[in-house]
Amino acid sequence: MYAVIQDGGKQYRVESGDTIYVETRVLPEGNQKHVVFDHVLMIGEGAKSRIGSPFVEGAKVTAKLDDKVRGPKLEINKFRRRKGYKLHKGHRQNLFKVTIDKIQA
């Protein structure tokens, strides 16, 4: 069984045991090891799948927090010829590495 979840403006197709990288967030006090995804767009497989409008009622995906990592460096270069304008910036996103524990329908 798999689920399609929405988190941080992105959609992820996950199954139990998958490892994904999601954007960091402030976790509730006392719950520093688990992340719960409530925005489940689709759940199931084949003829037994359920599609939400926009979310599936009562469905949630729980994941175990493995690590806090930084994503790849993105470089932004802007240039205007003959105008003396050059801009160079860099960005690295903070990410959570999570492993999907279970999918509840």
ZAKOLSE-800761 format. One record per atom (N, C-alpha, C): residue number from 1; residue in one letter; atom name; x negated, y, z negated. Coordinates in steps of 0.001 Angstrom, whole numbers. Atoms other than C-alpha are relative to their C-alpha. Last residue first. Layout:
> nr;rest;atom;X;Y;Z
> NUM;a;CA;X;Y;Z
...
//
This chain:
> nr;rest;atom;X;Y;Z
> 105;a;N;-1099;-441;-856
> 105;a;CA;6284;4781;-6470
> 105;a;C;1203;412;-817
> 104;q;N;-1288;301;613
> 104;q;CA;3092;4604;-8522
> 104;q;C;1122;566;857
> 103;i;N;-1032;-771;-691
> 103;i;CA;-267;4411;-6754
> 103;i;C;1328;-447;-584
> 102;k;N;-1246;636;-386
> 102;k;CA;-3160;3194;-8843
> 102;k;C;952;999;613
> 101;d;N;-307;1146;849
> 101;d;CA;-6802;3808;-9637
> 101;d;C;1274;-696;448
> 100;i;N;-1439;210;159
> 100;i;CA;-8077;6078;-6839
> 100;i;C;235;-1264;-828
> 99;t;N;-347;1328;-484
> 99;t;CA;-11754;6920;-7354
> 99;t;C;1474;-248;-329
> 98;v;N;-993;782;739
> 98;v;CA;-12655;10598;-7722
> 98;v;C;223;-1336;683
> 97;k;N;-11;1315;-636
> 97;k;CA;-15673;12707;-6742
> 97;k;C;917;-870;-840
> 96;f;N;-120;1151;881
> 96;f;CA;-14812;16255;-7811
> 96;f;C;-63;-1255;857
> 95;l;N;-935;1087;-266
> 95;l;CA;-16076;19107;-5659
> 95;l;C;24;-994;-1149
> 94;n;N;59;952;1102
> 94;n;CA;-17765;22511;-5978
> 94;n;C;1100;-1035;198
> 93;q;N;-1215;228;775
> 93;q;CA;-17982;24187;-2571
> 93;q;C;-270;-986;-1126
> 92;r;N;-95;1413;380
> 92;r;CA;-21310;25443;-1246
> 92;r;C;1188;-155;-922
> 91;h;N;-1033;397;960
> 91;h;CA;-21464;28739;661
> 91;h;C;-98;-1493;-254
> 90;g;N;-76;1437;235
> 90;g;CA;-24079;30653;2634
> 90;g;C;1041;-298;-1056
> 89;k;N;-517;397;1306
> 89;k;CA;-24159;34099;4183
> 89;k;C;-17;-1516;-96
> 88;h;N;272;1401;285
> 88;h;CA;-26080;35727;7047
> 88;h;C;472;-290;-1422
> 87;l;N;-529;421;1291
> 87;l;CA;-24997;38981;8624
> 87;l;C;-260;-1485;-153
> 86;k;N;218;1419;245
> 86;k;CA;-26723;40840;11442
> 86;k;C;519;-310;-1395
> 85;y;N;-852;653;987
> 85;y;CA;-25719;44204;12883
> 85;y;C;-314;-1483;-42
> 84;g;N;734;57;1255
> 84;g;CA;-28318;46378;14629
> 84;g;C;782;-664;-1116
> 83;k;N;-641;-876;988
> 83;k;CA;-25851;47273;17380
> 83;k;C;-735;3;-1336
> 82;r;N;346;-1413;-217
> 82;r;CA;-27649;45929;20463
> 82;r;C;641;952;-1012
> 81;r;N;1198;-366;-755
> 81;r;CA;-26028;42514;20115
> 81;r;C;-81;1517;205
> 80;r;N;-477;-862;-1076
> 80;r;CA;-23530;41972;17355
> 80;r;C;-1232;501;755
> 79;f;N;991;-767;-740
> 79;f;CA;-24350;39023;15106
> 79;f;C;693;821;1079
> 78;k;N;-701;-923;-884
> 78;k;CA;-22535;37006;12477
> 78;k;C;-1051;904;635
> 77;n;N;825;-971;-711
> 77;n;CA;-23982;33914;10839
> 77;n;C;892;849;881
> 76;i;N;-784;-915;-812
> 76;i;CA;-22172;31866;8204
> 76;i;C;-946;1022;605
> 75;e;N;666;-1261;-301
> 75;e;CA;-23972;28867;6767
> 75;e;C;851;811;953
> 74;l;N;-522;-584;-1225
> 74;l;CA;-22113;26046;5068
> 74;l;C;-684;1337;201
> 73;k;N;137;-1444;-152
> 73;k;CA;-24038;24041;2500
> 73;k;C;540;423;1362
> 72;p;N;1086;-427;-885
> 72;p;CA;-22695;20545;1930
> 72;p;C;-26;1519;139
> 71;g;N;-140;386;-1392
> 71;g;CA;-20491;19925;-1087
> 71;g;C;-1176;464;838
> 70;r;N;-105;-1166;-861
> 70;r;CA;-21486;20182;-4716
> 70;r;C;6;-479;1443
> 69;v;N;1062;-168;-989
> 69;v;CA;-20804;17349;-7127
> 69;v;C;196;1314;743
> 68;k;N;-173;-1344;-529
> 68;k;CA;-18813;16657;-10296
> 68;k;C;-1187;262;921
> 67;d;N;1125;-921;58
> 67;d;CA;-18660;12927;-10921
> 67;d;C;431;1370;489
> 66;d;N;1318;620;25
> 66;d;CA;-16466;9879;-11336
> 66;d;C;-1109;1006;-258
> 65;l;N;1025;-975;-347
> 65;l;CA;-13035;11223;-12276
> 65;l;C;-1372;-648;-148
> 64;k;N;1010;-123;1045
> 64;k;CA;-10567;8328;-12284
> 64;k;C;-1081;957;486
> 63;a;N;1375;249;-416
> 63;a;CA;-7488;8668;-10094
> 63;a;C;-929;220;-1181
> 62;t;N;969;-279;1065
> 62;t;CA;-3747;8522;-10605
> 62;t;C;-1387;-414;474
> 61;v;N;1233;752;-210
> 61;v;CA;-1288;8824;-7714
> 61;v;C;-960;397;-1107
> 60;k;N;1236;-663;381
> 60;k;CA;2272;9929;-8312
> 60;k;C;-1170;-951;202
> 59;a;N;1248;663;-405
> 59;a;CA;5737;9155;-7027
> 59;a;C;-1192;811;-484
> 58;g;N;476;975;975
> 58;g;CA;8898;10158;-8887
> 58;g;C;-1294;-702;361
> 57;e;N;-445;-152;1386
> 57;e;CA;10505;11898;-5897
> 57;e;C;-553;-1127;-879
> 56;v;N;-734;1189;419
> 56;v;CA;8472;11766;-2678
> 56;v;C;324;141;-1491
> 55;f;N;745;973;790
> 55;f;CA;7446;15280;-1645
> 55;f;C;901;-1162;-383
> 54;p;N;1362;211;-492
> 54;p;CA;8548;17656;1160
> 54;p;C;-769;-1080;-760
> 53;s;N;-350;-1255;-662
> 53;s;CA;10926;16114;2066
> 53;s;C;42;1108;-1040
> 52;g;N;-633;-1032;797
> 52;g;CA;9344;12826;1183
> 52;g;C;368;1214;817
> 51;i;N;523;-1311;-382
> 51;i;CA;8643;9838;3404
> 51;i;C;777;1055;-769
> 50;r;N;-902;-1089;350
> 50;r;CA;9125;6343;2027
> 50;r;C;-685;1311;322
> 49;s;N;580;-1301;315
> 49;s;CA;7471;3287;3544
> 49;s;C;1090;1025;-283
> 48;k;N;-319;-386;1368
> 48;k;CA;9064;-161;3263
> 48;k;C;-535;1385;-366
> 47;a;N;-1427;-290;111
> 47;a;CA;9198;-753;7033
> 47;a;C;394;467;-1397
> 46;g;N;-922;673;-907
> 46;g;CA;5421;-494;7381
> 46;g;C;1438;428;-198
> 45;e;N;648;519;-1205
> 45;e;CA;3455;637;4352
> 45;e;C;1054;-708;840
> 44;g;N;-457;1277;-525
> 44;g;CA;4326;2598;1254
> 44;g;C;-768;-421;1232
> 43;i;N;463;1145;777
> 43;i;CA;4101;6217;170
> 43;i;C;544;-1271;641
> 42;m;N;-477;1266;-549
> 42;m;CA;4367;9550;1926
> 42;m;C;-583;-1129;-830
> 41;l;N;-795;-262;-1196
> 41;l;CA;3990;13203;925
> 41;l;C;617;-1268;571
> 40;v;N;86;1178;-862
> 40;v;CA;2788;12687;-2658
> 40;v;C;955;224;1179
> 39;h;N;-494;-375;-1326
> 39;h;CA;2221;16007;-4445
> 39;h;C;-225;-1151;977
> 38;d;N;-1457;75;-26
> 38;d;CA;1903;14703;-7999
> 38;d;C;579;283;1380
> 37;f;N;-486;-696;-1189
> 37;f;CA;-1827;13888;-7931
> 37;f;C;1505;-196;83
> 36;v;N;-1297;470;-479
> 36;v;CA;-3079;12960;-11403
> 36;v;C;417;874;1170
> 35;v;N;-660;-1040;-786
> 35;v;CA;-6766;13289;-12332
> 35;v;C;1290;-608;538
> 34;h;N;-995;400;-982
> 34;h;CA;-8384;11207;-15076
> 34;h;C;610;1217;684
> 33;k;N;434;1162;-775
> 33;k;CA;-11574;11462;-17159
> 33;k;C;971;-395;1110
> 32;q;N;1124;-354;-845
> 32;q;CA;-11397;14906;-18825
> 32;q;C;-464;-1149;894
> 31;n;N;-147;897;-1150
> 31;n;CA;-7942;14492;-20333
> 31;n;C;-1088;335;1012
> 30;g;N;-88;1392;436
> 30;g;CA;-8362;15905;-23864
> 30;g;C;139;-993;1146
> 29;e;N;820;358;1166
> 29;e;CA;-7613;19461;-22738
> 29;e;C;232;-1460;-387
> 28;p;N;-594;-230;1317
> 28;p;CA;-6035;19680;-19285
> 28;p;C;-912;-481;-1124
> 27;l;N;-682;1188;511
> 27;l;CA;-8367;19778;-16268
> 27;l;C;600;301;-1362
> 26;v;N;72;5;1454
> 26;v;CA;-9241;23057;-14558
> 26;v;C;833;-1181;-490
> 25;r;N;-1135;-653;650
> 25;r;CA;-9721;22320;-10888
> 25;r;C;-245;-7;-1500
> 24;t;N;-31;-3;1457
> 24;t;CA;-12424;21203;-8505
> 24;t;C;1219;750;-511
> 23;e;N;459;-1250;584
> 23;e;CA;-11709;20535;-4855
> 23;e;C;137;-43;-1520
> 22;v;N;-1037;-1026;38
> 22;v;CA;-11337;16909;-3831
> 22;v;C;-576;1255;-648
> 21;y;N;499;-1232;591
> 21;y;CA;-13883;14267;-2747
> 21;y;C;1097;1053;99
> 20;i;N;-162;-1221;-788
> 20;i;CA;-12536;10779;-2112
> 20;i;C;-604;1171;-765
> 19;t;N;720;-1106;607
> 19;t;CA;-13304;7229;-3266
> 19;t;C;130;1207;914
> 18;d;N;678;-962;-867
> 18;d;CA;-10785;4517;-2374
> 18;d;C;-706;1070;-829
> 17;g;N;1425;298;-109
> 17;g;CA;-10010;1719;-4863
> 17;g;C;-766;952;892
> 16;s;N;598;319;1288
> 16;s;CA;-6223;1830;-4426
> 16;s;C;-1453;-425;195
> 15;e;N;-414;1316;475
> 15;e;CA;-5397;3368;-1084
> 15;e;C;-670;-222;-1344
> 14;v;N;741;733;1018
> 14;v;CA;-5604;6978;45
> 14;v;C;633;-1362;-261
> 13;r;N;-620;1320;-41
> 13;r;CA;-4664;9100;3055
> 13;r;C;-822;-881;-921
> 12;y;N;877;1156;74
> 12;y;CA;-5664;12664;2152
> 12;y;C;844;-1270;77
> 11;q;N;-729;1248;168
> 11;q;CA;-4013;15971;3011
> 11;q;C;-982;-1163;84
> 10;k;N;421;1082;-892
> 10;k;CA;-5629;19355;2503
> 10;k;C;838;-1239;-284
> 9;g;N;-260;-384;-1379
> 9;g;CA;-4376;22652;1062
> 9;g;C;-409;-1051;1014
> 8;g;N;889;-1078;-422
> 8;g;CA;-6057;21960;-2278
> 8;g;C;195;415;1441
> 7;d;N;754;-609;1091
> 7;d;CA;-4337;18621;-2747
> 7;d;C;-923;1068;569
> 6;q;N;416;-1353;-349
> 6;q;CA;-1690;16852;-676
> 6;q;C;-703;596;-1206
> 5;i;N;-146;-1004;1042
> 5;i;CA;-1291;13100;-915
> 5;i;C;-482;1343;519
> 4;v;N;548;-1235;-545
> 4;v;CA;-631;10414;1699
> 4;v;C;275;1075;-1043
> 3;a;N;-765;-1218;227
> 3;a;CA;-151;7032;85
> 3;a;C;-707;1154;700
> 2;y;N;770;-1232;-38
> 2;y;CA;-1241;3476;791
> 2;y;C;936;1177;-239
> 1;m;N;-844;-1172;0
> 1;m;CA;0;0;0
> 1;m;C;-892;1240;0
//
